Amino acid sequence: MKVKIHTLFQYLLDTTEADPEAIVGFSLARSPKLGDFLPDLDPDLSLDWNGKSFRGLPALREHVVVQAGLSGICGPDDALITAGAAEANYLVIRQLVEAGDEIVTEVPGWPQAAVLGAAVGATMRFVHRREEDQWRLPLGELRDAVTPRTKLIFLSNPNNPTGRLMDEAELAEIVAIARSVGAWLLVDEVYAGLEWEGTRAPSIAGLYERGITTGSVSKALGLQGLRTGWMICRDKNLVMDAVILRENASEIMNVMGEAIAEIALRPERLGPALDRARAEGRANLDQLDRFVADEPKLSWVRPQAGLIGLARLAHGIDSDDFARRLLAPPYRTFLLPGSAYDMPGHIRLGVGGGESVRLRDGLSRVSQLLQDWGAPEHTDQKPLREA
């Protein structure tokens, strides 16, 4: 299986050493410090995993099921702890999809399914969310894309990167579409819990016998460095297949990551942590919304949930050129171009990261570059003043 690099990851690789002064589009909540967890960590904790469950710490798996709203529907053995949601998605796709199968996925959306599907020789079918339709998933188009050869439907809810939220009625219709051909339905829910409009949607593992929920502590809790995520599915054979594949791939059983994630997902910690992330995210979202409204060369559909959204650049501004020029002096600000999601002419804006990303300064520099656009590039200019 030859995996080709996706545009999103290529851009991240190309800009790893850029050392920006500000970030506009940070995709995770402000990260806690290790010291926040030390009082609850057992100093005698063995870093040996022998004798522990290959599925992950039982208490952590119980928390995962509870936070997904699946108590009474799923149990701890329906959950598998993985190296982030990305590994969970990988394990599912690699175990379910073979050459000649069809995968139906969304654009814009998280590109992992398209990358892995192409690598295994699957046929990709794309359903296009449209800005003029407020980034809704077009269910009629989804129904037309699904065929008897469809093995997997791969979606994200809230949508990554638009922040569009699918509600229970939409999910029920998607389940009916998947069930009509016996397709598996994977919904990546890494941004669940950060809703700005409405409430958290039900997890797909509770709505469909072939539904697979994936998630992690990376986004809403800012714990990306733990590399701790999960998959939840009521099909015990699929969960075991994922265990077997993981044993022959990463063999990841992250003792420290799981121990800290278990603490973070305890109800008495999870509630306040989500409240903080929502408060900070909403304040930044309101600031970002005002910025876009006041900027004549930008427009967007305000995200309903999650920490990121797509903004449209004025006609004639290339998003890749814009992002690279913004990263260079004097602007020194990072954001992702829309080409990372097959959406040229857009840029990704985000509200995560807390004070460390210097969002206000970054927005000031975005505004300055929009004003400067069309002028020759100069990389020896003096730094801009902070906002």
Beta strands, then each sheet from edge to edge (+ up, - down):
strand 1: 22-23
strand 2: 79-82
strand 3: 102-107
strand 4: 123-128
strand 5: 150-156
strand 6: 184-188
strand 7: 211-216
strand 8: 229-233
strand 9: 298-300
strand 10: 308-313
strand 11: 333-334
strand 12: 336-337
strand 13: 346-350
sheet 1: 1+ 11+
sheet 2: 2+ 8- 7+ 6+ 5+ 3+ 4+
sheet 3: 9+ 10- 13+ 12-
end
